[in-house]
């Protein structure tokens, strides 16, 4: 993980705000279907990230939905956007490099 855990957010007065999200539903999901979600980081900047959650049927491996998000890292006390800490930003960059291979 990148280190953006509930305790990190709470202890550091930080939040992640969804600025934009798009969902594409590709296939019906029925009660009892086993569903898995894979998350892929596509872009990171000083204060924002863009990533996808891909939901698929774990049995058939068919994609059933994709959600794309742009999120903003915020200071919950000042109620303003703020930069990611260096360690989280560097982990995100490493994750991006791994995704591009």
PyMOL commands that place a pseudoatom at each C-alpha (Angstrom):
pseudoatom trace, name=CA, resn=UNK, resi=1, chain=A, elem=C, hetatm=0, pos=[0.000, 0.000, 0.000]
pseudoatom trace, name=CA, resn=UNK, resi=2, chain=A, elem=C, hetatm=0, pos=[0.874, 3.635, -0.280]
pseudoatom trace, name=CA, resn=UNK, resi=3, chain=A, elem=C, hetatm=0, pos=[0.398, 4.363, 3.416]
pseudoatom trace, name=CA, resn=UNK, resi=4, chain=A, elem=C, hetatm=0, pos=[-2.860, 6.304, 3.093]
pseudoatom trace, name=CA, resn=UNK, resi=5, chain=A, elem=C, hetatm=0, pos=[-4.498, 4.353, 5.897]
pseudoatom trace, name=CA, resn=UNK, resi=6, chain=A, elem=C, hetatm=0, pos=[-7.385, 5.395, 8.145]
pseudoatom trace, name=CA, resn=UNK, resi=7, chain=A, elem=C, hetatm=0, pos=[-4.896, 6.000, 10.986]
pseudoatom trace, name=CA, resn=UNK, resi=8, chain=A, elem=C, hetatm=0, pos=[-2.649, 8.150, 8.729]
pseudoatom trace, name=CA, resn=UNK, resi=9, chain=A, elem=C, hetatm=0, pos=[-5.650, 10.266, 7.736]
pseudoatom trace, name=CA, resn=UNK, resi=10, chain=A, elem=C, hetatm=0, pos=[-6.963, 10.586, 11.293]
pseudoatom trace, name=CA, resn=UNK, resi=11, chain=A, elem=C, hetatm=0, pos=[-3.625, 11.175, 13.039]
pseudoatom trace, name=CA, resn=UNK, resi=12, chain=A, elem=C, hetatm=0, pos=[-2.449, 13.766, 10.505]
pseudoatom trace, name=CA, resn=UNK, resi=13, chain=A, elem=C, hetatm=0, pos=[-5.780, 15.561, 9.950]
pseudoatom trace, name=CA, resn=UNK, resi=14, chain=A, elem=C, hetatm=0, pos=[-5.787, 14.556, 6.304]
pseudoatom trace, name=CA, resn=UNK, resi=15, chain=A, elem=C, hetatm=0, pos=[-8.504, 13.465, 3.913]
pseudoatom trace, name=CA, resn=UNK, resi=16, chain=A, elem=C, hetatm=0, pos=[-8.952, 12.228, 0.373]
pseudoatom trace, name=CA, resn=UNK, resi=17, chain=A, elem=C, hetatm=0, pos=[-11.712, 14.004, -1.537]
pseudoatom trace, name=CA, resn=UNK, resi=18, chain=A, elem=C, hetatm=0, pos=[-13.143, 12.590, -4.757]
pseudoatom trace, name=CA, resn=UNK, resi=19, chain=A, elem=C, hetatm=0, pos=[-13.032, 15.465, -7.243]
pseudoatom trace, name=CA, resn=UNK, resi=20, chain=A, elem=C, hetatm=0, pos=[-14.238, 13.411, -10.195]
pseudoatom trace, name=CA, resn=UNK, resi=21, chain=A, elem=C, hetatm=0, pos=[-15.449, 9.876, -10.741]
pseudoatom trace, name=CA, resn=UNK, resi=22, chain=A, elem=C, hetatm=0, pos=[-16.738, 7.921, -13.693]
pseudoatom trace, name=CA, resn=UNK, resi=23, chain=A, elem=C, hetatm=0, pos=[-18.307, 4.477, -13.564]
pseudoatom trace, name=CA, resn=UNK, resi=24, chain=A, elem=C, hetatm=0, pos=[-18.821, 2.181, -16.536]
pseudoatom trace, name=CA, resn=UNK, resi=25, chain=A, elem=C, hetatm=0, pos=[-21.051, -0.826, -15.915]
pseudoatom trace, name=CA, resn=UNK, resi=26, chain=A, elem=C, hetatm=0, pos=[-20.109, -3.590, -18.339]
pseudoatom trace, name=CA, resn=UNK, resi=27, chain=A, elem=C, hetatm=0, pos=[-21.952, -6.699, -17.205]
pseudoatom trace, name=CA, resn=UNK, resi=28, chain=A, elem=C, hetatm=0, pos=[-24.709, -7.593, -14.789]
pseudoatom trace, name=CA, resn=UNK, resi=29, chain=A, elem=C, hetatm=0, pos=[-23.739, -8.869, -11.333]
pseudoatom trace, name=CA, resn=UNK, resi=30, chain=A, elem=C, hetatm=0, pos=[-26.106, -11.300, -9.664]
pseudoatom trace, name=CA, resn=UNK, resi=31, chain=A, elem=C, hetatm=0, pos=[-26.647, -12.161, -6.007]
pseudoatom trace, name=CA, resn=UNK, resi=32, chain=A, elem=C, hetatm=0, pos=[-24.112, -14.825, -5.055]
pseudoatom trace, name=CA, resn=UNK, resi=33, chain=A, elem=C, hetatm=0, pos=[-21.514, -13.833, -7.692]
pseudoatom trace, name=CA, resn=UNK, resi=34, chain=A, elem=C, hetatm=0, pos=[-18.005, -13.759, -6.274]
pseudoatom trace, name=CA, resn=UNK, resi=35, chain=A, elem=C, hetatm=0, pos=[-16.578, -10.331, -7.123]
pseudoatom trace, name=CA, resn=UNK, resi=36, chain=A, elem=C, hetatm=0, pos=[-12.984, -9.097, -6.870]
pseudoatom trace, name=CA, resn=UNK, resi=37, chain=A, elem=C, hetatm=0, pos=[-11.609, -5.588, -7.297]
pseudoatom trace, name=CA, resn=UNK, resi=38, chain=A, elem=C, hetatm=0, pos=[-8.182, -4.620, -8.603]
pseudoatom trace, name=CA, resn=UNK, resi=39, chain=A, elem=C, hetatm=0, pos=[-6.957, -1.046, -8.160]
pseudoatom trace, name=CA, resn=UNK, resi=40, chain=A, elem=C, hetatm=0, pos=[-4.485, 0.582, -10.546]
pseudoatom trace, name=CA, resn=UNK, resi=41, chain=A, elem=C, hetatm=0, pos=[-2.781, 3.919, -9.965]
pseudoatom trace, name=CA, resn=UNK, resi=42, chain=A, elem=C, hetatm=0, pos=[-2.591, 5.824, -13.262]
pseudoatom trace, name=CA, resn=UNK, resi=43, chain=A, elem=C, hetatm=0, pos=[-1.214, 9.239, -12.262]
pseudoatom trace, name=CA, resn=UNK, resi=44, chain=A, elem=C, hetatm=0, pos=[0.120, 11.058, -9.221]
pseudoatom trace, name=CA, resn=UNK, resi=45, chain=A, elem=C, hetatm=0, pos=[0.892, 14.743, -8.711]
pseudoatom trace, name=CA, resn=UNK, resi=46, chain=A, elem=C, hetatm=0, pos=[1.902, 16.712, -5.630]
pseudoatom trace, name=CA, resn=UNK, resi=47, chain=A, elem=C, hetatm=0, pos=[-1.700, 16.865, -4.342]
pseudoatom trace, name=CA, resn=UNK, resi=48, chain=A, elem=C, hetatm=0, pos=[-3.768, 14.531, -6.534]
pseudoatom trace, name=CA, resn=UNK, resi=49, chain=A, elem=C, hetatm=0, pos=[-4.027, 10.954, -7.742]
pseudoatom trace, name=CA, resn=UNK, resi=50, chain=A, elem=C, hetatm=0, pos=[-5.924, 9.354, -10.603]
pseudoatom trace, name=CA, resn=UNK, resi=51, chain=A, elem=C, hetatm=0, pos=[-6.674, 5.661, -10.372]
pseudoatom trace, name=CA, resn=UNK, resi=52, chain=A, elem=C, hetatm=0, pos=[-9.064, 2.919, -11.480]
pseudoatom trace, name=CA, resn=UNK, resi=53, chain=A, elem=C, hetatm=0, pos=[-10.945, 0.242, -9.590]
pseudoatom trace, name=CA, resn=UNK, resi=54, chain=A, elem=C, hetatm=0, pos=[-11.668, -2.699, -11.891]
pseudoatom trace, name=CA, resn=UNK, resi=55, chain=A, elem=C, hetatm=0, pos=[-14.404, -4.998, -10.632]
pseudoatom trace, name=CA, resn=UNK, resi=56, chain=A, elem=C, hetatm=0, pos=[-14.500, -8.465, -12.121]
pseudoatom trace, name=CA, resn=UNK, resi=57, chain=A, elem=C, hetatm=0, pos=[-16.240, -11.754, -11.641]
pseudoatom trace, name=CA, resn=UNK, resi=58, chain=A, elem=C, hetatm=0, pos=[-13.670, -13.841, -9.777]
pseudoatom trace, name=CA, resn=UNK, resi=59, chain=A, elem=C, hetatm=0, pos=[-15.008, -17.069, -11.263]
pseudoatom trace, name=CA, resn=UNK, resi=60, chain=A, elem=C, hetatm=0, pos=[-15.179, -16.083, -14.951]
pseudoatom trace, name=CA, resn=UNK, resi=61, chain=A, elem=C, hetatm=0, pos=[-12.551, -13.281, -14.846]
pseudoatom trace, name=CA, resn=UNK, resi=62, chain=A, elem=C, hetatm=0, pos=[-14.948, -11.050, -16.849]
pseudoatom trace, name=CA, resn=UNK, resi=63, chain=A, elem=C, hetatm=0, pos=[-14.804, -7.328, -16.091]
pseudoatom trace, name=CA, resn=UNK, resi=64, chain=A, elem=C, hetatm=0, pos=[-18.154, -6.162, -14.763]
pseudoatom trace, name=CA, resn=UNK, resi=65, chain=A, elem=C, hetatm=0, pos=[-17.425, -2.487, -13.946]
pseudoatom trace, name=CA, resn=UNK, resi=66, chain=A, elem=C, hetatm=0, pos=[-14.669, 0.102, -13.977]
pseudoatom trace, name=CA, resn=UNK, resi=67, chain=A, elem=C, hetatm=0, pos=[-14.571, 3.200, -11.791]
pseudoatom trace, name=CA, resn=UNK, resi=68, chain=A, elem=C, hetatm=0, pos=[-12.068, 5.954, -12.546]
pseudoatom trace, name=CA, resn=UNK, resi=69, chain=A, elem=C, hetatm=0, pos=[-11.369, 8.521, -9.828]
pseudoatom trace, name=CA, resn=UNK, resi=70, chain=A, elem=C, hetatm=0, pos=[-9.429, 11.702, -9.345]
pseudoatom trace, name=CA, resn=UNK, resi=71, chain=A, elem=C, hetatm=0, pos=[-8.829, 12.395, -5.660]
pseudoatom trace, name=CA, resn=UNK, resi=72, chain=A, elem=C, hetatm=0, pos=[-7.343, 15.365, -3.834]
pseudoatom trace, name=CA, resn=UNK, resi=73, chain=A, elem=C, hetatm=0, pos=[-5.228, 15.079, -0.673]
pseudoatom trace, name=CA, resn=UNK, resi=74, chain=A, elem=C, hetatm=0, pos=[-6.579, 17.590, 1.860]
pseudoatom trace, name=CA, resn=UNK, resi=75, chain=A, elem=C, hetatm=0, pos=[-5.846, 19.161, 5.231]
pseudoatom trace, name=CA, resn=UNK, resi=76, chain=A, elem=C, hetatm=0, pos=[-9.095, 18.566, 7.122]
pseudoatom trace, name=CA, resn=UNK, resi=77, chain=A, elem=C, hetatm=0, pos=[-8.445, 21.392, 9.601]
pseudoatom trace, name=CA, resn=UNK, resi=78, chain=A, elem=C, hetatm=0, pos=[-7.653, 24.074, 7.013]
pseudoatom trace, name=CA, resn=UNK, resi=79, chain=A, elem=C, hetatm=0, pos=[-10.136, 22.516, 4.551]
pseudoatom trace, name=CA, resn=UNK, resi=80, chain=A, elem=C, hetatm=0, pos=[-7.633, 22.984, 1.714]
pseudoatom trace, name=CA, resn=UNK, resi=81, chain=A, elem=C, hetatm=0, pos=[-5.677, 20.760, -0.608]
pseudoatom trace, name=CA, resn=UNK, resi=82, chain=A, elem=C, hetatm=0, pos=[-2.151, 19.898, 0.516]
pseudoatom trace, name=CA, resn=UNK, resi=83, chain=A, elem=C, hetatm=0, pos=[0.882, 18.031, -0.780]
pseudoatom trace, name=CA, resn=UNK, resi=84, chain=A, elem=C, hetatm=0, pos=[1.364, 14.345, -0.125]
pseudoatom trace, name=CA, resn=UNK, resi=85, chain=A, elem=C, hetatm=0, pos=[4.164, 13.563, 2.339]
pseudoatom trace, name=CA, resn=UNK, resi=86, chain=A, elem=C, hetatm=0, pos=[7.383, 12.618, 0.565]
pseudoatom trace, name=CA, resn=UNK, resi=87, chain=A, elem=C, hetatm=0, pos=[7.233, 8.940, 1.584]
pseudoatom trace, name=CA, resn=UNK, resi=88, chain=A, elem=C, hetatm=0, pos=[3.695, 8.474, 0.245]
pseudoatom trace, name=CA, resn=UNK, resi=89, chain=A, elem=C, hetatm=0, pos=[4.500, 10.403, -2.948]
pseudoatom trace, name=CA, resn=UNK, resi=90, chain=A, elem=C, hetatm=0, pos=[7.615, 8.256, -3.549]
pseudoatom trace, name=CA, resn=UNK, resi=91, chain=A, elem=C, hetatm=0, pos=[5.668, 5.010, -2.967]
pseudoatom trace, name=CA, resn=UNK, resi=92, chain=A, elem=C, hetatm=0, pos=[3.064, 6.232, -5.464]
pseudoatom trace, name=CA, resn=UNK, resi=93, chain=A, elem=C, hetatm=0, pos=[5.788, 6.938, -8.042]
pseudoatom trace, name=CA, resn=UNK, resi=94, chain=A, elem=C, hetatm=0, pos=[7.169, 3.419, -7.539]
pseudoatom trace, name=CA, resn=UNK, resi=95, chain=A, elem=C, hetatm=0, pos=[3.677, 2.005, -7.976]
pseudoatom trace, name=CA, resn=UNK, resi=96, chain=A, elem=C, hetatm=0, pos=[3.266, 3.972, -11.224]
pseudoatom trace, name=CA, resn=UNK, resi=97, chain=A, elem=C, hetatm=0, pos=[6.547, 2.614, -12.558]
pseudoatom trace, name=CA, resn=UNK, resi=98, chain=A, elem=C, hetatm=0, pos=[5.488, -0.952, -11.720]
pseudoatom trace, name=CA, resn=UNK, resi=99, chain=A, elem=C, hetatm=0, pos=[2.121, -0.438, -13.462]
pseudoatom trace, name=CA, resn=UNK, resi=100, chain=A, elem=C, hetatm=0, pos=[3.834, 0.763, -16.642]
pseudoatom trace, name=CA, resn=UNK, resi=101, chain=A, elem=C, hetatm=0, pos=[5.920, -2.413, -17.040]
for i in range(1, 101): cmd.bond("trace and resi %d" % i, "trace and resi %d" % (i + 1))
show_as sticks, trace
zoom trace
